[in-house]
Amino acid sequence: QVQLVESGGGLVQAGGSLRLVCVVSGRSFSSYDFSWFRQAPGKEREFVASIIRSGSVKYYADSAKDRFIISSDNAKNTVYLQMKSLKPEDTAVYYCNAQSTLWGNYWGQGTQVTVSS
């Protein structure tokens, strides 16, 4: 089992940047693939970005390509989401996810990102 704690959200003006942080504790960090999802009010949770195979492969939603970068620091058991050129439509609660075919699927509590126009 793992525990995920997100931080780094906040209020930012359109065009600004934020870096989200997900600190992972518990079972071996390298056993999991990690993703960021987000959920805006009244909408379903949606995929943003993934980092898998200990960082060798990354995937992005179309909305995140060229603006967001997912990365990880295995020594710090931490996953990051660097976001730039933020838009009001990026406003959502952002969730960190850890997934392993052996050990299961886990979510953090989320961090709020609000982008003002």
ROLOTOR-389303 format. One record per residue: residue number from 1; x, y, z of N, C-alpha, C in turn. Coordinates in steps of 0.1 Angstrom, whole numbers, plus 5000, padded with zeros to 4 digits. Example, Ala and Ser with C-alpha at 12.3 -4.5 7.8 and 13.67 -1.06 7.14 Angstrom:
<rs>
{r 1; {5132; 4943; 5078}; {5123; 4955; 5078}; {5132; 4967; 5078}}
{r 2; {5128; 4978; 5071}; {5137; 4989; 5071}; {5129; 5000; 5079}}
</rs>
This chain:
<rs>
{r 1; {5008; 4988; 5000}; {5000; 5000; 5000}; {5009; 5012; 5000}}
{r 2; {5004; 5023; 4993}; {5011; 5036; 4993}; {5002; 5047; 4997}}
{r 3; {5008; 5058; 5002}; {5000; 5070; 5005}; {5006; 5081; 4996}}
{r 4; {4997; 5089; 4991}; {5000; 5100; 4982}; {4995; 5113; 4987}}
{r 5; {5004; 5123; 4988}; {5001; 5136; 4993}; {5005; 5146; 4983}}
{r 6; {4994; 5153; 4978}; {4997; 5163; 4968}; {4998; 5177; 4974}}
{r 7; {5005; 5186; 4968}; {5007; 5200; 4972}; {5011; 5208; 4960}}
{r 8; {5011; 5221; 4962}; {5015; 5230; 4951}; {5004; 5237; 4944}}
{r 9; {4992; 5234; 4946}; {4981; 5241; 4940}; {4980; 5255; 4945}}
{r 10; {4971; 5262; 4939}; {4969; 5276; 4943}; {4961; 5284; 4933}}
{r 11; {4961; 5297; 4935}; {4955; 5306; 4926}; {4965; 5313; 4918}}
{r 12; {4963; 5313; 4905}; {4973; 5319; 4896}; {4966; 5326; 4884}}
{r 13; {4972; 5336; 4879}; {4965; 5343; 4867}; {4968; 5335; 4854}}
{r 14; {4959; 5337; 4845}; {4961; 5330; 4832}; {4975; 5334; 4826}}
{r 15; {4981; 5324; 4821}; {4995; 5325; 4816}; {5006; 5322; 4826}}
{r 16; {5002; 5320; 4838}; {5011; 5317; 4849}; {5015; 5302; 4849}}
{r 17; {5023; 5299; 4859}; {5028; 5286; 4861}; {5026; 5281; 4875}}
{r 18; {5025; 5268; 4877}; {5025; 5261; 4890}; {5033; 5248; 4888}}
{r 19; {5038; 5243; 4899}; {5044; 5230; 4900}; {5037; 5222; 4911}}
{r 20; {5030; 5212; 4907}; {5024; 5203; 4916}; {5033; 5192; 4921}}
{r 21; {5032; 5188; 4933}; {5041; 5178; 4939}; {5033; 5167; 4945}}
{r 22; {5037; 5155; 4943}; {5030; 5143; 4949}; {5041; 5135; 4956}}
{r 23; {5041; 5135; 4970}; {5050; 5128; 4978}; {5044; 5114; 4980}}
{r 24; {5052; 5104; 4978}; {5047; 5090; 4979}; {5054; 5083; 4990}}
{r 25; {5046; 5076; 4999}; {5052; 5069; 5010}; {5046; 5055; 5010}}
{r 26; {5053; 5045; 5015}; {5048; 5032; 5016}; {5056; 5022; 5008}}
{r 27; {5050; 5014; 5001}; {5056; 5004; 4993}; {5065; 5010; 4982}}
{r 28; {5075; 5002; 4977}; {5085; 5006; 4968}; {5080; 5016; 4957}}
{r 29; {5086; 5027; 4956}; {5082; 5037; 4946}; {5083; 5032; 4932}}
{r 30; {5093; 5024; 4929}; {5095; 5019; 4916}; {5085; 5008; 4912}}
{r 31; {5077; 5004; 4921}; {5067; 4994; 4918}; {5055; 4999; 4911}}
{r 32; {5054; 5012; 4910}; {5042; 5019; 4906}; {5044; 5028; 4893}}
{r 33; {5034; 5029; 4885}; {5033; 5039; 4875}; {5025; 5051; 4881}}
{r 34; {5028; 5063; 4877}; {5021; 5074; 4883}; {5015; 5083; 4873}}
{r 35; {5003; 5089; 4877}; {4996; 5097; 4868}; {4991; 5109; 4876}}
{r 36; {4987; 5120; 4868}; {4980; 5131; 4873}; {4966; 5131; 4866}}
{r 37; {4956; 5133; 4874}; {4942; 5135; 4868}; {4937; 5148; 4874}}
{r 38; {4926; 5153; 4868}; {4920; 5165; 4873}; {4905; 5164; 4872}}
{r 39; {4898; 5171; 4881}; {4883; 5171; 4880}; {4879; 5185; 4883}}
{r 40; {4872; 5191; 4873}; {4866; 5204; 4874}; {4852; 5202; 4879}}
{r 41; {4846; 5213; 4885}; {4833; 5212; 4891}; {4823; 5208; 4880}}
{r 42; {4815; 5198; 4884}; {4804; 5194; 4875}; {4809; 5185; 4863}}
{r 43; {4822; 5181; 4863}; {4827; 5173; 4853}; {4833; 5160; 4858}}
{r 44; {4836; 5151; 4849}; {4842; 5138; 4854}; {4857; 5140; 4855}}
{r 45; {4863; 5132; 4863}; {4877; 5132; 4865}; {4884; 5128; 4851}}
{r 46; {4894; 5135; 4847}; {4900; 5133; 4834}; {4915; 5131; 4836}}
{r 47; {4921; 5124; 4827}; {4935; 5121; 4826}; {4943; 5133; 4822}}
{r 48; {4954; 5136; 4828}; {4963; 5147; 4824}; {4976; 5142; 4819}}
{r 49; {4983; 5134; 4827}; {4996; 5129; 4823}; {5000; 5117; 4831}}
{r 50; {5009; 5108; 4825}; {5014; 5096; 4831}; {5029; 5095; 4830}}
{r 51; {5035; 5089; 4839}; {5049; 5086; 4838}; {5050; 5071; 4843}}
{r 52; {5056; 5063; 4834}; {5056; 5049; 4837}; {5070; 5043; 4834}}
{r 53; {5071; 5030; 4838}; {5084; 5023; 4837}; {5095; 5031; 4843}}
{r 54; {5093; 5036; 4855}; {5103; 5044; 4862}; {5108; 5056; 4855}}
{r 55; {5099; 5062; 4847}; {5102; 5075; 4841}; {5106; 5074; 4826}}
{r 56; {5107; 5062; 4821}; {5112; 5061; 4807}; {5101; 5064; 4797}}
{r 57; {5089; 5064; 4801}; {5078; 5066; 4791}; {5068; 5076; 4798}}
{r 58; {5064; 5086; 4790}; {5054; 5096; 4795}; {5043; 5098; 4785}}
{r 59; {5031; 5100; 4790}; {5019; 5102; 4782}; {5013; 5115; 4786}}
{r 60; {5006; 5122; 4777}; {4999; 5134; 4780}; {4986; 5135; 4773}}
{r 61; {4976; 5141; 4780}; {4964; 5144; 4773}; {4967; 5155; 4763}}
{r 62; {4958; 5156; 4753}; {4960; 5167; 4743}; {4960; 5181; 4750}}
{r 63; {4952; 5182; 4760}; {4951; 5195; 4767}; {4964; 5199; 4774}}
{r 64; {4972; 5189; 4777}; {4984; 5191; 4785}; {4997; 5192; 4777}}
{r 65; {4996; 5187; 4765}; {5008; 5186; 4756}; {5014; 5200; 4754}}
{r 66; {5027; 5201; 4754}; {5034; 5214; 4752}; {5033; 5224; 4763}}
{r 67; {5025; 5221; 4773}; {5023; 5230; 4784}; {5027; 5224; 4798}}
{r 68; {5024; 5211; 4799}; {5027; 5204; 4812}; {5038; 5194; 4810}}
{r 69; {5046; 5192; 4821}; {5056; 5182; 4821}; {5055; 5174; 4833}}
{r 70; {5054; 5161; 4832}; {5054; 5152; 4843}; {5068; 5146; 4845}}
{r 71; {5072; 5145; 4858}; {5086; 5140; 4861}; {5085; 5133; 4874}}
{r 72; {5096; 5126; 4877}; {5097; 5120; 4890}; {5111; 5120; 4895}}
{r 73; {5112; 5119; 4908}; {5125; 5118; 4915}; {5125; 5106; 4924}}
{r 74; {5131; 5095; 4919}; {5130; 5083; 4926}; {5137; 5084; 4940}}
{r 75; {5147; 5092; 4941}; {5154; 5093; 4953}; {5146; 5100; 4964}}
{r 76; {5137; 5109; 4959}; {5128; 5116; 4969}; {5114; 5110; 4969}}
{r 77; {5111; 5099; 4962}; {5098; 5093; 4961}; {5087; 5104; 4958}}
{r 78; {5090; 5112; 4948}; {5081; 5123; 4945}; {5079; 5124; 4930}}
{r 79; {5066; 5127; 4927}; {5062; 5129; 4913}; {5058; 5144; 4912}}
{r 80; {5061; 5150; 4900}; {5059; 5164; 4898}; {5050; 5166; 4886}}
{r 81; {5043; 5177; 4886}; {5036; 5181; 4873}; {5039; 5196; 4872}}
{r 82; {5048; 5200; 4863}; {5051; 5214; 4860}; {5041; 5219; 4850}}
{r 83; {5034; 5229; 4853}; {5024; 5234; 4844}; {5027; 5249; 4841}}
{r 84; {5027; 5252; 4828}; {5029; 5266; 4824}; {5018; 5270; 4814}}
{r 85; {5018; 5283; 4811}; {5008; 5289; 4802}; {4994; 5284; 4806}}
{r 86; {4991; 5285; 4819}; {4978; 5280; 4825}; {4967; 5289; 4819}}
{r 87; {4956; 5282; 4818}; {4943; 5287; 4812}; {4932; 5286; 4823}}
{r 88; {4922; 5294; 4822}; {4911; 5293; 4831}; {4905; 5279; 4831}}
{r 89; {4905; 5272; 4819}; {4899; 5259; 4818}; {4908; 5248; 4824}}
{r 90; {4920; 5252; 4829}; {4928; 5243; 4837}; {4923; 5242; 4852}}
{r 91; {4914; 5251; 4855}; {4909; 5251; 4869}; {4903; 5238; 4873}}
{r 92; {4908; 5232; 4883}; {4903; 5218; 4887}; {4910; 5214; 4900}}
{r 93; {4905; 5204; 4906}; {4913; 5197; 4916}; {4921; 5186; 4909}}
{r 94; {4934; 5187; 4912}; {4944; 5178; 4906}; {4947; 5166; 4916}}
{r 95; {4946; 5154; 4910}; {4949; 5142; 4918}; {4961; 5135; 4913}}
{r 96; {4969; 5130; 4923}; {4980; 5121; 4920}; {4974; 5106; 4921}}
{r 97; {4979; 5098; 4912}; {4974; 5084; 4911}; {4986; 5075; 4910}}
{r 98; {4986; 5064; 4918}; {4996; 5054; 4917}; {4990; 5041; 4913}}
{r 99; {4995; 5034; 4903}; {4989; 5022; 4899}; {5000; 5011; 4897}}
{r 100; {4996; 4999; 4902}; {5004; 4987; 4900}; {4995; 4975; 4898}}
{r 101; {4999; 4967; 4888}; {4991; 4955; 4885}; {4991; 4945; 4897}}
{r 102; {5002; 4946; 4905}; {5004; 4937; 4916}; {4998; 4943; 4929}}
{r 103; {5000; 4956; 4931}; {4997; 4962; 4944}; {4985; 4971; 4944}}
{r 104; {4978; 4973; 4933}; {4966; 4981; 4933}; {4967; 4995; 4928}}
{r 105; {4956; 5002; 4930}; {4954; 5016; 4925}; {4951; 5025; 4937}}
{r 106; {4959; 5036; 4938}; {4957; 5046; 4949}; {4956; 5060; 4944}}
{r 107; {4949; 5068; 4952}; {4947; 5082; 4949}; {4951; 5091; 4961}}
{r 108; {4956; 5103; 4958}; {4958; 5113; 4968}; {4945; 5120; 4971}}
{r 109; {4946; 5130; 4980}; {4934; 5137; 4984}; {4931; 5149; 4974}}
{r 110; {4941; 5153; 4966}; {4939; 5163; 4956}; {4944; 5177; 4961}}
{r 111; {4947; 5185; 4951}; {4951; 5199; 4954}; {4944; 5208; 4944}}
{r 112; {4939; 5219; 4949}; {4931; 5228; 4940}; {4940; 5237; 4932}}
{r 113; {4937; 5238; 4919}; {4943; 5247; 4910}; {4932; 5257; 4905}}
{r 114; {4934; 5269; 4907}; {4924; 5279; 4902}; {4932; 5289; 4893}}
{r 115; {4927; 5291; 4881}; {4934; 5300; 4871}; {4924; 5311; 4868}}
{r 116; {4927; 5323; 4872}; {4919; 5334; 4869}; {4922; 5341; 4856}}
{r 117; {4911; 5346; 4850}; {4913; 5352; 4836}; {4916; 5367; 4837}}
</rs>
